[in-house]
Amino acid sequence: MERELYNAIEKGRIREAEEILRDNPTIDVNWADGWSLLRVACRFERDSIVALLLTHPDIDVNLASRDEWTPFYTACYNGHTRCVRLLLNDPRVRVNEAINGFTPLWEVAENGFIDIVRWWIASGREMDFGVFGDRKTDVLGVARKKNSMQVVPLLERAKNNLEKTRYELRLELGFDDQVAAEVFALMVFVSDGLLAIRGEDKAVRFFAIATQLPLELQMVLCHRLVGSCKEFVPVGNSEMAFKRLASMI
């Protein structure tokens, strides 16, 4: 089934790929034919498949292909912002791992991918600005050389005061709102059985978050956990509750 999944991802048959992953829980998600499955998904910007693969307990998120390219480096090189954001949100991903001496952030700066720079800063992940004057790692140097007029000032702001720049970008991008929505979606998917909690640590984390919700939302999750999807999440208190949760993650 690994070959079928590989072909489905490469050719953009997203529904088929989702069905293969759902119906074959023992599939080797680290199978590769030159390129790993996760790298294929990142190369062709199949962000929904990237998200699914990242939930698999056996996934090697940093698995390099024969040419040593990792999924994250591939997503950065090709400017696939949605895939990069998913990978930035996964703490297992080594975001500063260089390929042939070039770092992912250097590739982003070299190509002027301003949206990736914004989300990278907002994510809170580490940023390697490289060595001044080094043609393979000097992020600001290559951005200036390429006349990336949007990227240069943003990188300068981040290098001079990363915390302030991150705070400003999170407000600008509605980052907490976005994370709140993702937290809500994750909890609903888990409750409805679309995703499975594997491992005691993950279960503890899930229920620790659930107990911080207002009672009305806890009741919604209880309804879902026993198989009822008829309950609606109340708009009023729930929005602020999930924003508060987002700020804690």
The 8 nearest C-alpha neighbors of each residue, nearest first, counted from 0:
[[1, 3, 2, 4, 26, 19, 23, 5],
 [0, 2, 4, 3, 5, 30, 27, 26],
 [1, 3, 5, 4, 0, 6, 32, 30],
 [4, 2, 0, 6, 1, 5, 7, 19],
 [3, 5, 7, 1, 2, 6, 16, 8],
 [4, 6, 2, 8, 3, 7, 36, 1],
 [7, 5, 9, 3, 4, 8, 10, 2],
 [8, 6, 12, 4, 10, 16, 5, 9],
 [9, 7, 11, 5, 6, 10, 40, 12],
 [8, 10, 6, 7, 11, 5, 39, 43],
 [11, 9, 7, 8, 12, 6, 13, 43],
 [12, 10, 8, 13, 9, 7, 45, 43],
 [13, 11, 7, 15, 10, 14, 8, 16],
 [12, 14, 16, 11, 15, 17, 8, 7],
 [15, 13, 17, 16, 12, 18, 7, 19],
 [14, 16, 18, 17, 13, 12, 19, 7],
 [17, 15, 13, 19, 14, 18, 7, 4],
 [16, 18, 14, 20, 15, 19, 21, 13],
 [19, 17, 21, 15, 16, 20, 22, 14],
 [20, 18, 16, 22, 21, 17, 23, 15],
 [19, 21, 17, 18, 23, 22, 16, 24],
 [20, 22, 18, 19, 23, 17, 24, 16],
 [23, 21, 19, 20, 18, 24, 17, 25],
 [22, 24, 20, 26, 25, 21, 19, 0],
 [23, 25, 26, 22, 21, 20, 19, 55],
 [26, 24, 23, 27, 28, 20, 22, 57],
 [25, 27, 23, 24, 28, 1, 0, 20],
 [28, 26, 29, 30, 25, 1, 57, 58],
 [27, 29, 30, 26, 58, 36, 57, 52],
 [30, 28, 27, 58, 35, 31, 59, 36],
 [31, 29, 27, 28, 35, 36, 1, 32],
 [32, 30, 35, 34, 33, 36, 29, 64],
 [33, 31, 34, 35, 30, 2, 5, 36],
 [32, 34, 31, 65, 64, 35, 66, 30],
 [35, 33, 64, 31, 32, 38, 39, 36],
 [34, 36, 31, 38, 37, 30, 64, 29],
 [37, 35, 39, 38, 5, 31, 40, 34],
 [38, 36, 40, 39, 35, 70, 41, 49],
 [37, 39, 70, 41, 35, 40, 36, 42],
 [40, 38, 42, 36, 37, 41, 9, 43],
 [39, 41, 45, 37, 38, 43, 42, 44],
 [42, 40, 44, 38, 74, 39, 43, 70],
 [43, 41, 39, 40, 44, 38, 73, 74],
 [42, 44, 40, 41, 45, 39, 9, 11],
 [45, 43, 41, 46, 42, 40, 79, 82],
 [44, 46, 40, 48, 47, 43, 41, 49],
 [45, 47, 49, 82, 48, 44, 50, 81],
 [46, 48, 50, 49, 45, 51, 13, 44],
 [49, 47, 51, 50, 46, 45, 52, 40],
 [50, 48, 46, 52, 47, 51, 40, 53],
 [49, 51, 47, 53, 48, 52, 46, 85],
 [52, 50, 48, 54, 53, 49, 47, 55],
 [51, 53, 49, 54, 55, 50, 48, 58],
 [52, 54, 50, 51, 55, 49, 58, 60],
 [53, 55, 52, 51, 56, 50, 58, 194],
 [54, 56, 52, 53, 57, 58, 51, 28],
 [57, 55, 58, 54, 197, 53, 52, 59],
 [58, 56, 55, 59, 28, 29, 27, 54],
 [57, 59, 55, 56, 60, 28, 29, 53],
 [60, 58, 62, 61, 29, 57, 28, 53],
 [59, 61, 62, 58, 92, 91, 53, 70],
 [62, 60, 59, 69, 92, 63, 70, 93],
 [61, 63, 59, 60, 69, 64, 35, 70],
 [64, 62, 69, 67, 68, 61, 65, 70],
 [63, 65, 34, 67, 66, 68, 33, 35],
 [64, 66, 67, 33, 63, 34, 68, 32],
 [65, 67, 64, 68, 63, 33, 34, 69],
 [68, 66, 63, 64, 65, 69, 98, 99],
 [69, 67, 63, 64, 66, 72, 98, 73],
 [68, 70, 63, 72, 71, 61, 62, 73],
 [71, 69, 38, 73, 72, 41, 37, 74],
 [72, 70, 74, 73, 69, 75, 83, 86],
 [71, 73, 75, 69, 103, 74, 70, 76],
 [74, 72, 70, 76, 71, 75, 42, 69],
 [73, 75, 71, 41, 79, 77, 72, 76],
 [76, 74, 78, 72, 77, 73, 107, 103],
 [75, 77, 73, 74, 106, 78, 72, 107],
 [76, 78, 74, 75, 79, 73, 42, 107],
 [79, 77, 75, 76, 80, 112, 74, 107],
 [80, 78, 74, 77, 82, 81, 44, 83],
 [79, 81, 83, 115, 82, 78, 84, 114],
 [82, 80, 84, 83, 79, 46, 85, 44],
 [83, 81, 85, 46, 84, 80, 79, 41],
 [82, 84, 80, 86, 81, 85, 74, 87],
 [85, 83, 87, 81, 82, 86, 80, 88],
 [86, 84, 82, 88, 83, 87, 81, 50],
 [85, 87, 83, 89, 88, 84, 82, 92],
 [88, 86, 84, 89, 85, 83, 122, 124],
 [87, 89, 86, 85, 84, 90, 122, 124],
 [88, 90, 86, 91, 87, 92, 85, 53],
 [91, 89, 92, 88, 87, 93, 86, 124],
 [92, 90, 89, 93, 60, 61, 86, 59],
 [91, 93, 90, 94, 89, 60, 61, 86],
 [94, 92, 95, 96, 91, 61, 90, 71],
 [93, 95, 96, 92, 71, 103, 87, 125],
 [96, 94, 93, 102, 97, 103, 127, 126],
 [95, 97, 94, 93, 102, 98, 103, 72],
 [98, 96, 102, 101, 100, 95, 99, 103],
 [97, 99, 100, 101, 102, 68, 67, 96],
 [100, 98, 101, 97, 67, 102, 135, 68],
 [99, 101, 98, 97, 135, 102, 136, 96],
 [102, 100, 135, 97, 98, 99, 136, 105],
 [101, 103, 97, 105, 104, 95, 136, 96],
 [104, 102, 106, 72, 105, 75, 95, 107],
 [105, 103, 107, 106, 102, 108, 138, 127],
 [104, 106, 138, 108, 102, 103, 107, 109],
 [107, 105, 109, 103, 104, 108, 76, 110],
 [106, 108, 104, 110, 112, 105, 109, 75],
 [109, 107, 111, 105, 142, 110, 106, 138],
 [110, 108, 106, 142, 107, 141, 111, 105],
 [109, 111, 107, 108, 112, 106, 145, 76],
 [110, 112, 108, 147, 109, 113, 107, 150],
 [113, 111, 107, 115, 114, 110, 78, 108],
 [112, 114, 116, 115, 150, 111, 117, 149],
 [115, 113, 117, 116, 112, 118, 80, 119],
 [114, 116, 118, 117, 113, 80, 112, 119],
 [115, 117, 113, 119, 114, 118, 120, 112],
 [118, 116, 114, 115, 120, 119, 121, 113],
 [119, 117, 121, 115, 120, 116, 122, 114],
 [118, 120, 116, 122, 117, 121, 115, 124],
 [119, 121, 117, 118, 122, 165, 123, 116],
 [122, 120, 118, 165, 123, 169, 119, 168],
 [123, 121, 119, 120, 124, 118, 87, 88],
 [122, 124, 121, 120, 125, 119, 165, 162],
 [125, 123, 122, 126, 119, 87, 120, 94],
 [124, 126, 123, 127, 94, 95, 120, 119],
 [127, 125, 128, 124, 95, 104, 120, 119],
 [126, 128, 129, 95, 125, 104, 102, 138],
 [129, 127, 138, 137, 126, 130, 136, 139],
 [128, 130, 136, 137, 127, 138, 131, 133],
 [129, 131, 137, 133, 136, 132, 128, 138],
 [132, 130, 137, 133, 129, 140, 136, 139],
 [131, 133, 137, 134, 130, 140, 136, 135],
 [134, 132, 137, 130, 135, 136, 131, 129],
 [133, 135, 136, 137, 132, 141, 140, 131],
 [136, 134, 101, 133, 100, 137, 105, 102],
 [135, 137, 129, 133, 138, 101, 134, 130],
 [138, 136, 129, 130, 140, 133, 131, 139],
 [137, 139, 105, 128, 140, 141, 136, 129],
 [140, 138, 142, 141, 137, 143, 151, 154],
 [139, 141, 137, 143, 138, 142, 144, 132],
 [140, 142, 144, 143, 138, 109, 139, 145],
 [141, 143, 139, 108, 145, 147, 144, 109],
 [144, 142, 146, 140, 145, 141, 139, 147],
 [145, 143, 141, 142, 146, 140, 147, 109],
 [144, 146, 142, 143, 147, 141, 109, 110],
 [147, 145, 143, 144, 148, 142, 151, 141],
 [148, 146, 150, 142, 145, 111, 149, 151],
 [147, 149, 146, 150, 151, 152, 143, 142],
 [150, 148, 147, 151, 152, 113, 153, 111],
 [149, 151, 147, 153, 113, 148, 152, 154],
 [150, 152, 154, 153, 148, 149, 142, 147],
 [153, 151, 155, 154, 150, 156, 149, 148],
 [154, 152, 156, 150, 155, 151, 157, 149],
 [153, 155, 157, 151, 156, 152, 158, 150],
 [154, 156, 152, 158, 153, 157, 159, 151],
 [157, 155, 153, 159, 154, 158, 160, 152],
 [156, 158, 161, 154, 160, 155, 159, 164],
 [157, 159, 155, 156, 160, 161, 154, 128],
 [158, 160, 156, 157, 155, 161, 154, 164],
 [161, 159, 157, 163, 162, 158, 156, 164],
 [160, 162, 157, 164, 163, 158, 165, 159],
 [163, 161, 165, 164, 160, 166, 157, 123],
 [162, 164, 166, 165, 161, 160, 167, 157],
 [163, 165, 167, 161, 166, 162, 157, 168],
 [166, 164, 121, 162, 168, 163, 167, 120],
 [165, 167, 163, 169, 164, 168, 162, 170],
 [168, 166, 164, 170, 165, 169, 163, 171],
 [169, 167, 171, 165, 170, 166, 172, 121],
 [168, 170, 174, 166, 172, 171, 121, 167],
 [169, 171, 173, 168, 167, 172, 166, 174],
 [170, 172, 168, 169, 173, 167, 174, 166],
 [173, 171, 174, 169, 170, 168, 118, 121],
 [174, 172, 170, 176, 175, 171, 169, 177],
 [173, 175, 169, 177, 172, 176, 178, 170],
 [176, 174, 178, 177, 245, 173, 179, 242],
 [177, 175, 179, 173, 174, 178, 242, 180],
 [176, 178, 174, 180, 175, 179, 173, 181],
 [177, 179, 181, 175, 180, 245, 176, 182],
 [180, 178, 245, 241, 176, 182, 242, 177],
 [181, 179, 183, 177, 178, 182, 184, 176],
 [180, 182, 178, 184, 183, 179, 185, 177],
 [183, 181, 179, 185, 180, 184, 178, 186],
 [182, 184, 180, 186, 181, 185, 187, 179],
 [185, 183, 181, 187, 182, 186, 188, 180],
 [186, 184, 188, 182, 183, 187, 181, 189],
 [185, 187, 189, 183, 188, 184, 190, 182],
 [186, 188, 190, 184, 189, 185, 191, 183],
 [189, 187, 193, 185, 191, 190, 186, 194],
 [190, 188, 194, 186, 192, 187, 191, 193],
 [189, 191, 224, 187, 188, 192, 223, 186],
 [190, 192, 188, 189, 193, 223, 187, 224],
 [191, 193, 189, 194, 190, 188, 195, 224],
 [194, 192, 188, 191, 189, 195, 190, 187],
 [195, 193, 189, 192, 188, 196, 191, 190],
 [196, 194, 189, 197, 192, 193, 188, 190],
 [195, 197, 202, 201, 198, 194, 189, 199],
 [198, 196, 195, 201, 199, 202, 56, 200],
 [197, 199, 200, 201, 196, 202, 203, 56],
 [198, 200, 202, 201, 203, 197, 196, 204],
 [201, 199, 203, 202, 198, 204, 197, 205],
 [202, 200, 204, 203, 199, 198, 205, 196],
 [201, 203, 205, 199, 204, 200, 196, 206],
 [202, 204, 200, 206, 201, 205, 207, 199],
 [205, 203, 207, 201, 202, 206, 200, 208],
 [206, 204, 202, 208, 207, 203, 201, 209],
 [205, 207, 209, 208, 203, 204, 210, 202],
 [208, 206, 204, 210, 209, 205, 203, 211],
 [207, 209, 206, 205, 211, 210, 204, 212],
 [208, 210, 206, 211, 207, 212, 205, 217],
 [211, 209, 207, 212, 208, 206, 217, 213],
 [212, 210, 209, 208, 213, 207, 244, 240],
 [211, 213, 210, 209, 216, 217, 214, 240],
 [214, 212, 216, 215, 217, 211, 240, 237],
 [213, 215, 217, 216, 218, 212, 210, 219],
 [214, 216, 218, 217, 213, 219, 233, 212],
 [217, 215, 219, 218, 214, 213, 212, 220],
 [216, 218, 214, 220, 219, 215, 212, 221],
 [217, 219, 221, 215, 216, 220, 222, 214],
 [220, 218, 216, 222, 217, 221, 230, 223],
 [219, 221, 223, 217, 222, 218, 224, 216],
 [222, 220, 218, 224, 223, 219, 217, 225],
 [223, 221, 219, 227, 220, 225, 224, 218],
 [224, 222, 227, 220, 226, 221, 225, 190],
 [223, 225, 190, 221, 226, 222, 220, 191],
 [226, 224, 223, 222, 227, 221, 190, 191],
 [225, 227, 223, 224, 228, 222, 191, 190],
 [226, 228, 223, 222, 229, 225, 230, 224],
 [229, 227, 223, 230, 226, 222, 191, 231],
 [230, 228, 227, 231, 223, 222, 226, 219],
 [231, 229, 228, 219, 232, 222, 227, 223],
 [232, 230, 233, 229, 219, 228, 234, 216],
 [231, 233, 234, 219, 230, 216, 237, 215],
 [234, 232, 235, 237, 231, 236, 216, 215],
 [233, 235, 237, 238, 236, 232, 231, 239],
 [236, 234, 237, 233, 238, 239, 232, 240],
 [235, 237, 238, 239, 240, 234, 233, 213],
 [236, 238, 240, 239, 234, 235, 233, 241],
 [239, 237, 240, 241, 236, 234, 235, 242],
 [238, 240, 242, 241, 237, 236, 243, 235],
 [241, 239, 237, 243, 238, 242, 236, 212],
 [240, 242, 244, 179, 243, 238, 239, 245],
 [243, 241, 245, 239, 179, 244, 240, 176],
 [242, 244, 240, 246, 241, 245, 239, 247],
 [243, 245, 241, 247, 242, 246, 240, 248],
 [244, 246, 179, 242, 247, 243, 178, 248],
 [245, 247, 243, 244, 248, 175, 242, 179],
 [248, 246, 244, 245, 243, 242, 175, 241],
 [247, 245, 246, 244, 178, 243, 182, 179]]
